[in-house]
Amino acid sequence: MKRKCVVVLAILVLMQVLCGVQSAPKAQTAREKKPTILVESKNFFKNNPITEIYEYLYGECPVEFVALPSNGAEREAKIEEIRAELEAGGGPDAFILATHAPNSTYTSALFPDVEQSMADGAFLPLDAYIKSSLYLDPSAQVQPVFNAGKVNGEQVVLPLLYRVNTYLLDKAQMQDPNAQYTSFDALKTCKDDTVLSVLQAHQASWYGAQFTDVETASEFSVPTAENEVADAEISLTGGAWYEDGFTYYAQNKNDTYALTVPNDAGGVTAFVTAYAAVNPNTKCAEEVFKYLELFYSDAVQSDNGLRDKETEITYGALARSNMFALLSADVSTITGEYAYENAELRNEINSRINAVHFYGEKDRKLLKHAPLG
């Protein structure tokens, strides 16, 4: 369900009092260059609510955007060009990028191993900016996911979207609608054909979620009979669709069973699918962070938008994604007609996250070991 939400005028006025609506910055001279943010595709330029909200609050947006080509040789060439710039002490001032699942058609990324890039110092520590942020409250976020952007206690990456492999099924289709699978071994060897059919149909997308540590996963994930998912005797009826971060097979949303792939430590593994970061070479860190922090505003995270008598911005960029937005840890705080569907379920799944991983090249290699049916 797509939600339309508004922030009432009283809240907006209060926000303006607290935050201060600044006048538009002075026009830049011909010699001045705007800070640049590298984004995943040109789609980011279209009806971008972050920029709209920025201009509503502060005036003219001081940043420009550079997009990676969608794929192929052109993308490879642009990535190599940017890497050379970064090595020489330049490059874009900030990044808003995706991490691609191993079954994605994207074959290259500027940072193919985000976690290793974090450890190598590829991103600027942001704690000083977060401390004075008007919109980003670290304590209000889903802690395991947000903390995945830390290295040695410093926040160097801002996770924006994440994925937990969850499939919503009709209880009436299941042999045991009360089953609780707390280990992957129990799940893959269960006798419920509906469950097994889902695992077989989506193995290319969930494979890897059964591991807490992808570094050691390949050591025991070779395709043997012991690791294979048991065969199902029936096929799923109807196709799947995606909404609010879930994969739906259920036709009756009021009586669903949530099948979440557990990991080898009894919890669930979340995958960061989009993130923002700042280039340590930049001289404009404050300017680009002022833009990036708006991703954590209520207007963007929850689709509440901004609206008064003259302005209407109601498109919540993250809330309308088919992933989980890094929303306030308790999504049930959004109530009434604008409430999230399955808010309790989302909270319950978030409470089970005990491992977080950024999709990358290691996942592609791991998928090659998957015993796909």
C-alpha positions as a LaTeX table, in Angstrom:
\begin{tabular}{lrrr}
\hline
Residue & $x$ (\AA) & $y$ (\AA) & $z$ (\AA) \\
\hline
Met1 & 0.00 & 0.00 & 0.00 \\
Lys2 & 1.34 & 3.37 & $-0.93$ \\
Arg3 & 0.88 & 5.92 & 1.77 \\
Lys4 & 0.22 & 9.64 & 1.47 \\
Cys5 & 1.18 & 11.52 & 4.60 \\
Val6 & 1.56 & 15.13 & 5.62 \\
Val7 & 3.29 & 17.09 & 8.33 \\
Val8 & 0.70 & 19.51 & 9.65 \\
Leu9 & 1.37 & 23.22 & 9.56 \\
Ala10 & 1.92 & 23.46 & 13.31 \\
Ile11 & 4.74 & 20.91 & 13.18 \\
Leu12 & 6.23 & 22.58 & 10.13 \\
Val13 & 6.21 & 25.96 & 11.83 \\
Leu14 & 7.85 & 24.47 & 14.91 \\
Met15 & 10.48 & 22.82 & 12.75 \\
Gln16 & 11.22 & 26.14 & 11.09 \\
Val17 & 11.58 & 27.81 & 14.47 \\
Leu18 & 13.93 & 25.12 & 15.72 \\
Cys19 & 15.91 & 24.65 & 12.53 \\
Gly20 & 15.76 & 28.08 & 10.97 \\
Val21 & 14.75 & 28.49 & 7.35 \\
Gln22 & 17.78 & 30.13 & 5.85 \\
Ser23 & 17.74 & 32.44 & 2.90 \\
Ala24 & 19.07 & 31.10 & $-0.37$ \\
Pro25 & 22.87 & 31.20 & $-0.58$ \\
Lys26 & 24.52 & 33.84 & $-2.67$ \\
Ala27 & 24.87 & 33.09 & $-6.35$ \\
Gln28 & 28.16 & 31.40 & $-7.04$ \\
Thr29 & 30.72 & 33.06 & $-9.23$ \\
Ala30 & 31.84 & 31.50 & $-12.48$ \\
Arg31 & 35.05 & 30.33 & $-10.80$ \\
Glu32 & 33.31 & 28.58 & $-7.92$ \\
Lys33 & 32.45 & 24.94 & $-8.33$ \\
Lys34 & 29.53 & 23.33 & $-6.56$ \\
Pro35 & 30.17 & 20.24 & $-4.44$ \\
Thr36 & 29.32 & 17.05 & $-6.34$ \\
Ile37 & 27.53 & 13.92 & $-5.15$ \\
Leu38 & 27.93 & 10.73 & $-7.15$ \\
Val39 & 24.65 & 8.83 & $-7.48$ \\
Glu40 & 23.75 & 5.43 & $-8.88$ \\
Ser41 & 21.73 & 6.53 & $-11.89$ \\
Lys42 & 20.13 & 9.50 & $-13.64$ \\
Asn43 & 16.79 & 8.44 & $-12.15$ \\
Phe44 & 17.93 & 10.24 & $-9.02$ \\
Phe45 & 17.57 & 13.55 & $-10.87$ \\
Lys46 & 13.86 & 13.08 & $-11.56$ \\
Asn47 & 11.38 & 14.49 & $-9.04$ \\
Asn48 & 13.98 & 14.19 & $-6.30$ \\
Pro49 & 12.23 & 14.91 & $-2.99$ \\
Ile50 & 15.50 & 15.38 & $-1.10$ \\
Thr51 & 16.41 & 18.35 & $-3.26$ \\
Glu52 & 12.86 & 19.70 & $-3.08$ \\
Ile53 & 12.87 & 19.53 & 0.71 \\
Tyr54 & 16.35 & 21.07 & 0.88 \\
Glu55 & 15.28 & 24.02 & $-1.25$ \\
Tyr56 & 12.09 & 24.43 & 0.76 \\
Leu57 & 14.06 & 24.61 & 4.01 \\
Tyr58 & 17.25 & 26.40 & 2.99 \\
Gly59 & 16.96 & 27.89 & $-0.49$ \\
Glu60 & 18.97 & 26.92 & $-3.54$ \\
Cys61 & 20.57 & 23.48 & $-3.29$ \\
Pro62 & 24.36 & 23.96 & $-3.32$ \\
Val63 & 25.28 & 20.54 & $-4.72$ \\
Glu64 & 25.39 & 19.02 & $-8.19$ \\
Phe65 & 24.91 & 15.35 & $-9.07$ \\
Val66 & 26.97 & 13.05 & $-11.24$ \\
Ala67 & 25.44 & 9.71 & $-12.24$ \\
Leu68 & 27.15 & 6.44 & $-13.00$ \\
Pro69 & 26.16 & 4.96 & $-16.37$ \\
Ser70 & 23.72 & 2.09 & $-15.99$ \\
Asn71 & 25.97 & $-0.73$ & $-17.10$ \\
Gly72 & 28.51 & $-2.01$ & $-19.58$ \\
Ala73 & 31.77 & $-0.54$ & $-20.81$ \\
Glu74 & 30.68 & 3.04 & $-20.21$ \\
Arg75 & 30.04 & 2.29 & $-16.55$ \\
Glu76 & 33.38 & 0.52 & $-16.20$ \\
Ala77 & 35.19 & 3.46 & $-17.76$ \\
Lys78 & 33.48 & 5.99 & $-15.49$ \\
Ile79 & 34.30 & 3.94 & $-12.40$ \\
Glu80 & 37.97 & 3.73 & $-13.39$ \\
Glu81 & 38.02 & 7.49 & $-14.03$ \\
Ile82 & 36.58 & 8.22 & $-10.57$ \\
Arg83 & 38.98 & 5.80 & $-8.89$ \\
Ala84 & 41.89 & 7.63 & $-10.51$ \\
Glu85 & 40.51 & 10.94 & $-9.26$ \\
Leu86 & 40.15 & 9.57 & $-5.73$ \\
Glu87 & 43.69 & 8.21 & $-5.81$ \\
Ala88 & 44.94 & 11.64 & $-6.86$ \\
Gly89 & 43.19 & 13.36 & $-3.95$ \\
Gly90 & 40.05 & 14.44 & $-5.78$ \\
Gly91 & 36.82 & 12.80 & $-6.83$ \\
Pro92 & 33.19 & 13.50 & $-5.98$ \\
Asp93 & 32.58 & 15.13 & $-2.60$ \\
Ala94 & 30.06 & 12.49 & $-1.51$ \\
Phe95 & 28.36 & 9.30 & $-2.63$ \\
Ile96 & 24.79 & 7.99 & $-2.66$ \\
Leu97 & 25.17 & 4.48 & $-4.00$ \\
Ala98 & 23.53 & 1.08 & $-4.10$ \\
Thr99 & 24.97 & $-2.29$ & $-3.23$ \\
His100 & 23.78 & $-4.86$ & $-5.72$ \\
Ala101 & 22.46 & $-8.30$ & $-4.82$ \\
Pro102 & 24.43 & $-11.17$ & $-6.35$ \\
Asn103 & 21.66 & $-11.93$ & $-8.85$ \\
Ser104 & 21.54 & $-8.31$ & $-10.01$ \\
Thr105 & 22.31 & $-7.39$ & $-13.63$ \\
Tyr106 & 24.81 & $-4.80$ & $-12.38$ \\
Thr107 & 28.31 & $-6.18$ & $-12.76$ \\
Ser108 & 30.50 & $-3.43$ & $-11.30$ \\
Ala109 & 30.55 & $-0.96$ & $-8.44$ \\
Leu110 & 32.82 & 1.89 & $-7.43$ \\
Phe111 & 33.26 & 0.22 & $-4.04$ \\
Pro112 & 32.78 & $-3.53$ & $-4.71$ \\
Asp113 & 33.48 & $-4.34$ & $-1.06$ \\
Val114 & 32.06 & $-1.50$ & 1.03 \\
Glu115 & 33.16 & $-3.00$ & 4.32 \\
Gln116 & 36.76 & $-3.29$ & 3.13 \\
Ser117 & 36.64 & 0.27 & 1.78 \\
Met118 & 35.43 & 1.44 & 5.19 \\
Ala119 & 38.38 & $-0.28$ & 6.85 \\
Asp120 & 40.77 & 1.21 & 4.29 \\
Gly121 & 39.73 & 4.78 & 5.11 \\
Ala122 & 37.84 & 5.46 & 1.89 \\
Phe123 & 35.17 & 7.50 & 3.70 \\
Leu124 & 35.23 & 10.49 & 6.01 \\
Pro125 & 34.27 & 9.95 & 9.68 \\
Leu126 & 30.97 & 11.74 & 10.26 \\
Asp127 & 30.52 & 11.76 & 14.04 \\
Ala128 & 31.15 & 15.49 & 14.41 \\
Tyr129 & 28.49 & 16.28 & 11.82 \\
Ile130 & 26.03 & 13.74 & 13.22 \\
Lys131 & 26.41 & 15.24 & 16.69 \\
Ser132 & 25.04 & 18.58 & 15.47 \\
Ser133 & 22.59 & 17.12 & 12.93 \\
Leu134 & 19.05 & 18.48 & 12.87 \\
Tyr135 & 17.55 & 15.29 & 11.43 \\
Leu136 & 19.81 & 12.32 & 12.10 \\
Asp137 & 19.41 & 10.78 & 15.54 \\
Pro138 & 21.53 & 7.60 & 15.68 \\
Ser139 & 19.75 & 6.31 & 18.78 \\
Ala140 & 16.41 & 6.32 & 16.92 \\
Gln141 & 17.62 & 4.07 & 14.11 \\
Val142 & 17.61 & 0.29 & 13.77 \\
Gln143 & 20.83 & $-0.15$ & 15.71 \\
Pro144 & 22.46 & $-3.20$ & 14.07 \\
Val145 & 21.92 & $-1.75$ & 10.60 \\
Phe146 & 23.00 & 1.79 & 11.39 \\
Asn147 & 26.03 & 0.57 & 13.34 \\
Ala148 & 27.13 & $-1.48$ & 10.32 \\
Gly149 & 28.42 & 1.84 & 8.97 \\
Lys150 & 30.95 & 2.14 & 11.78 \\
Val151 & 34.67 & 1.36 & 11.83 \\
Asn152 & 36.49 & 1.43 & 15.16 \\
Gly153 & 33.49 & 3.14 & 16.70 \\
Glu154 & 33.36 & 5.93 & 14.10 \\
Gln155 & 30.41 & 6.33 & 11.70 \\
Val156 & 31.88 & 6.48 & 8.20 \\
Val157 & 28.90 & 5.22 & 6.16 \\
Leu158 & 25.21 & 6.10 & 6.45 \\
Pro159 & 23.04 & 3.05 & 5.62 \\
Leu160 & 19.83 & 4.13 & 3.87 \\
Leu161 & 18.03 & 0.97 & 2.78 \\
Tyr162 & 18.32 & $-2.63$ & 3.86 \\
Arg163 & 16.80 & $-5.98$ & 3.07 \\
Val164 & 15.73 & $-8.90$ & 5.23 \\
Asn165 & 14.61 & $-11.90$ & 3.20 \\
Thr166 & 10.98 & $-12.31$ & 4.28 \\
Tyr167 & 8.14 & $-13.96$ & 2.38 \\
Leu168 & 4.49 & $-13.55$ & 3.36 \\
Leu169 & 2.37 & $-16.66$ & 2.75 \\
Asp170 & $-1.25$ & $-17.57$ & 3.27 \\
Lys171 & $-1.51$ & $-19.71$ & 6.38 \\
Ala172 & $-4.13$ & $-21.81$ & 4.63 \\
Gln173 & $-1.50$ & $-22.96$ & 2.11 \\
Met174 & 0.84 & $-24.27$ & 4.80 \\
Gln175 & 1.00 & $-27.65$ & 6.39 \\
Asp176 & 2.10 & $-26.15$ & 9.71 \\
Pro177 & 1.15 & $-22.45$ & 9.94 \\
Asn178 & 2.54 & $-22.26$ & 13.49 \\
Ala179 & 6.04 & $-23.53$ & 12.69 \\
Gln180 & 8.96 & $-21.48$ & 13.95 \\
Tyr181 & 12.21 & $-21.97$ & 12.06 \\
Thr182 & 15.02 & $-20.66$ & 14.22 \\
Ser183 & 17.84 & $-22.34$ & 12.32 \\
Phe184 & 18.57 & $-22.73$ & 8.64 \\
Asp185 & 19.08 & $-26.47$ & 9.02 \\
Ala186 & 15.54 & $-26.84$ & 10.36 \\
Leu187 & 14.15 & $-24.67$ & 7.57 \\
Lys188 & 15.82 & $-26.36$ & 4.63 \\
Thr189 & 14.84 & $-29.86$ & 5.79 \\
Cys190 & 11.25 & $-29.12$ & 6.80 \\
Lys191 & 8.35 & $-31.10$ & 5.32 \\
Asp192 & 6.21 & $-28.12$ & 4.31 \\
Asp193 & 6.08 & $-28.02$ & 0.50 \\
Thr194 & 4.90 & $-24.40$ & 0.41 \\
Val195 & 7.93 & $-23.29$ & 2.42 \\
Leu196 & 10.30 & $-25.36$ & 0.32 \\
Ser197 & 8.78 & $-24.05$ & $-2.91$ \\
Val198 & 9.47 & $-20.46$ & $-1.79$ \\
Leu199 & 13.06 & $-21.31$ & $-0.93$ \\
Gln200 & 13.58 & $-22.96$ & $-4.30$ \\
Ala201 & 11.92 & $-20.12$ & $-6.25$ \\
His202 & 13.95 & $-17.35$ & $-4.57$ \\
Gln203 & 17.25 & $-19.04$ & $-3.82$ \\
Ala204 & 19.19 & $-16.61$ & $-6.04$ \\
Ser205 & 18.01 & $-13.68$ & $-3.91$ \\
Trp206 & 18.17 & $-15.06$ & $-0.38$ \\
Tyr207 & 21.29 & $-17.20$ & $-0.70$ \\
Gly208 & 23.81 & $-15.92$ & 1.82 \\
Ala209 & 21.19 & $-14.89$ & 4.38 \\
Gln210 & 21.79 & $-18.17$ & 6.21 \\
Phe211 & 25.28 & $-17.02$ & 7.18 \\
Thr212 & 26.25 & $-14.51$ & 9.84 \\
Asp213 & 29.76 & $-14.21$ & 8.42 \\
Val214 & 30.12 & $-14.22$ & 4.66 \\
Glu215 & 33.90 & $-14.34$ & 5.04 \\
Thr216 & 33.77 & $-17.98$ & 6.16 \\
Ala217 & 30.55 & $-18.93$ & 4.36 \\
Ser218 & 32.19 & $-20.30$ & 1.22 \\
Glu219 & 34.07 & $-22.85$ & 3.28 \\
Phe220 & 30.92 & $-24.82$ & 3.97 \\
Ser221 & 28.53 & $-23.71$ & 1.25 \\
Val222 & 29.67 & $-25.98$ & $-1.56$ \\
Pro223 & 26.71 & $-27.66$ & $-3.26$ \\
Thr224 & 26.44 & $-31.00$ & $-1.52$ \\
Ala225 & 23.35 & $-33.01$ & $-0.73$ \\
Glu226 & 23.78 & $-31.93$ & 2.86 \\
Asn227 & 23.45 & $-28.26$ & 1.96 \\
Glu228 & 20.71 & $-28.52$ & $-0.63$ \\
Val229 & 17.17 & $-27.45$ & 0.11 \\
Ala230 & 14.78 & $-30.40$ & 0.13 \\
Asp231 & 12.62 & $-30.81$ & $-2.95$ \\
Ala232 & 9.00 & $-29.69$ & $-2.81$ \\
Glu233 & 6.27 & $-31.82$ & $-4.34$ \\
Ile234 & 4.07 & $-28.89$ & $-5.32$ \\
Ser235 & 4.60 & $-25.51$ & $-6.92$ \\
Leu236 & 3.45 & $-22.16$ & $-5.62$ \\
Thr237 & 0.18 & $-20.88$ & $-6.98$ \\
Gly238 & 0.17 & $-17.32$ & $-8.28$ \\
Gly239 & 3.06 & $-14.93$ & $-8.63$ \\
Ala240 & 4.90 & $-12.89$ & $-6.03$ \\
Trp241 & 4.78 & $-9.14$ & $-5.65$ \\
Tyr242 & 6.79 & $-6.74$ & $-3.54$ \\
Glu243 & 5.55 & $-4.16$ & $-1.08$ \\
Asp244 & 6.91 & $-2.46$ & 2.05 \\
Gly245 & 10.06 & $-4.60$ & 1.93 \\
Phe246 & 8.25 & $-7.94$ & 1.84 \\
Thr247 & 7.72 & $-10.54$ & $-0.87$ \\
Tyr248 & 4.02 & $-11.38$ & $-0.96$ \\
Tyr249 & 2.45 & $-14.66$ & $-1.98$ \\
Ala250 & $-0.40$ & $-14.17$ & 0.46 \\
Gln251 & $-3.73$ & $-13.22$ & $-1.06$ \\
Asn252 & $-5.25$ & $-12.53$ & 2.36 \\
Lys253 & $-3.10$ & $-9.93$ & 4.10 \\
Asn254 & $-5.01$ & $-10.39$ & 7.36 \\
Asp255 & $-3.96$ & $-14.02$ & 7.83 \\
Thr256 & $-0.34$ & $-14.35$ & 6.76 \\
Tyr257 & 2.69 & $-16.35$ & 7.79 \\
Ala258 & 6.04 & $-14.57$ & 7.65 \\
Leu259 & 8.81 & $-16.84$ & 6.44 \\
Thr260 & 12.16 & $-15.22$ & 7.22 \\
Val261 & 15.36 & $-17.04$ & 6.34 \\
Pro262 & 17.24 & $-17.57$ & 9.63 \\
Asn263 & 21.02 & $-17.53$ & 9.85 \\
Asp264 & 23.40 & $-19.99$ & 11.48 \\
Ala265 & 23.30 & $-18.09$ & 14.80 \\
Gly266 & 19.53 & $-18.22$ & 15.20 \\
Gly267 & 18.80 & $-14.64$ & 14.16 \\
Val268 & 18.41 & $-13.00$ & 10.76 \\
Thr269 & 20.94 & $-11.33$ & 8.48 \\
Ala270 & 20.14 & $-7.90$ & 7.05 \\
Phe271 & 21.72 & $-6.68$ & 3.81 \\
Val272 & 22.40 & $-2.96$ & 3.30 \\
Thr273 & 21.26 & $-2.13$ & $-0.24$ \\
Ala274 & 21.86 & 1.65 & $-0.35$ \\
Tyr275 & 24.18 & 3.96 & 1.54 \\
Ala276 & 25.66 & 7.44 & 1.63 \\
Ala277 & 29.19 & 8.49 & 2.48 \\
Val278 & 31.53 & 11.47 & 2.21 \\
Asn279 & 34.87 & 11.57 & 0.40 \\
Pro280 & 37.73 & 12.32 & 2.84 \\
Asn281 & 39.32 & 14.45 & 0.09 \\
Thr282 & 36.44 & 16.94 & 0.12 \\
Lys283 & 36.66 & 20.50 & 1.33 \\
Cys284 & 32.86 & 20.71 & 1.41 \\
Ala285 & 31.95 & 18.09 & 4.00 \\
Glu286 & 29.56 & 20.35 & 5.88 \\
Glu287 & 27.64 & 21.27 & 2.74 \\
Val288 & 27.19 & 17.72 & 1.49 \\
Phe289 & 26.31 & 16.33 & 4.92 \\
Lys290 & 23.60 & 18.97 & 5.24 \\
Tyr291 & 22.07 & 17.38 & 2.14 \\
Leu292 & 22.65 & 13.76 & 3.18 \\
Glu293 & 21.11 & 14.16 & 6.62 \\
Leu294 & 17.74 & 14.88 & 5.01 \\
Phe295 & 17.51 & 11.18 & 4.15 \\
Tyr296 & 16.85 & 10.67 & 7.86 \\
Ser297 & 14.14 & 13.30 & 8.09 \\
Asp298 & 10.64 & 12.12 & 8.84 \\
Ala299 & 9.44 & 13.51 & 5.52 \\
Val300 & 11.69 & 11.20 & 3.54 \\
Gln301 & 11.81 & 8.12 & 5.74 \\
Ser302 & 8.11 & 7.73 & 6.46 \\
Asp303 & 6.49 & 9.40 & 3.43 \\
Asn304 & 5.00 & 12.10 & 5.64 \\
Gly305 & 6.23 & 14.74 & 3.25 \\
Leu306 & 5.91 & 18.47 & 3.73 \\
Arg307 & 2.82 & 20.47 & 2.95 \\
Asp308 & 1.45 & 23.89 & 3.69 \\
Lys309 & $-0.80$ & 26.32 & 1.80 \\
Glu310 & 1.74 & 26.95 & $-0.94$ \\
Thr311 & 3.97 & 23.88 & $-1.07$ \\
Glu312 & 3.31 & 20.18 & $-1.35$ \\
Ile313 & 6.06 & 17.57 & $-1.20$ \\
Thr314 & 4.59 & 14.18 & $-0.42$ \\
Tyr315 & 6.92 & 11.68 & $-2.05$ \\
Gly316 & 8.83 & 9.70 & 0.57 \\
Ala317 & 11.79 & 8.39 & $-1.43$ \\
Leu318 & 12.77 & 5.66 & 0.99 \\
Ala319 & 9.36 & 4.69 & 2.28 \\
Arg320 & 8.21 & 3.77 & $-1.21$ \\
Ser321 & 11.15 & 1.51 & $-1.87$ \\
Asn322 & 10.73 & $-2.26$ & $-1.95$ \\
Met323 & 13.35 & $-2.45$ & 0.77 \\
Phe324 & 13.21 & $-1.43$ & 4.42 \\
Ala325 & 14.05 & 2.22 & 4.95 \\
Leu326 & 16.30 & 2.85 & 7.91 \\
Leu327 & 13.31 & 4.24 & 9.73 \\
Ser328 & 13.03 & 4.94 & 13.43 \\
Ala329 & 13.39 & 1.61 & 15.17 \\
Asp330 & 9.68 & 1.49 & 16.05 \\
Val331 & 7.62 & 1.92 & 12.89 \\
Ser332 & 4.39 & 1.48 & 14.85 \\
Thr333 & 4.74 & 5.08 & 16.02 \\
Ile334 & 3.20 & 6.05 & 12.68 \\
Thr335 & $-0.49$ & 5.48 & 13.33 \\
Gly336 & $-3.93$ & 6.08 & 11.86 \\
Glu337 & $-4.60$ & 5.93 & 8.13 \\
Tyr338 & $-0.92$ & 6.49 & 7.40 \\
Ala339 & 0.30 & 3.51 & 9.41 \\
Tyr340 & 2.68 & 1.02 & 7.88 \\
Glu341 & 1.21 & $-2.33$ & 7.02 \\
Asn342 & 2.73 & $-5.09$ & 9.12 \\
Ala343 & 4.35 & $-2.61$ & 11.51 \\
Glu344 & 4.49 & $-5.19$ & 14.31 \\
Leu345 & 6.07 & $-7.71$ & 11.97 \\
Arg346 & 8.71 & $-5.25$ & 10.83 \\
Asn347 & 9.55 & $-4.45$ & 14.43 \\
Glu348 & 9.75 & $-8.15$ & 15.25 \\
Ile349 & 12.07 & $-8.84$ & 12.32 \\
Asn350 & 14.27 & $-5.88$ & 13.24 \\
Ser351 & 14.56 & $-7.26$ & 16.77 \\
Arg352 & 15.98 & $-10.52$ & 15.37 \\
Ile353 & 18.75 & $-8.92$ & 13.28 \\
Asn354 & 22.06 & $-10.20$ & 14.62 \\
Ala355 & 24.21 & $-9.77$ & 11.51 \\
Val356 & 24.43 & $-7.05$ & 8.85 \\
His357 & 26.28 & $-7.18$ & 5.57 \\
Phe358 & 26.76 & $-4.87$ & 2.59 \\
Tyr359 & 26.12 & $-6.69$ & $-0.68$ \\
Gly360 & 29.31 & $-6.96$ & $-2.73$ \\
Glu361 & 31.63 & $-9.09$ & $-4.82$ \\
Lys362 & 31.91 & $-11.71$ & $-2.10$ \\
Asp363 & 28.21 & $-12.42$ & $-2.44$ \\
Arg364 & 28.56 & $-12.97$ & $-6.18$ \\
Lys365 & 31.28 & $-15.52$ & $-5.55$ \\
Leu366 & 29.23 & $-17.15$ & $-2.84$ \\
Leu367 & 26.18 & $-17.46$ & $-5.10$ \\
Lys368 & 28.25 & $-19.58$ & $-7.50$ \\
His369 & 28.26 & $-22.26$ & $-4.78$ \\
Ala370 & 24.49 & $-22.13$ & $-4.37$ \\
Pro371 & 22.76 & $-25.43$ & $-5.16$ \\
Leu372 & 20.14 & $-23.72$ & $-7.30$ \\
Gly373 & 17.15 & $-25.89$ & $-8.09$ \\
\hline
\end{tabular}
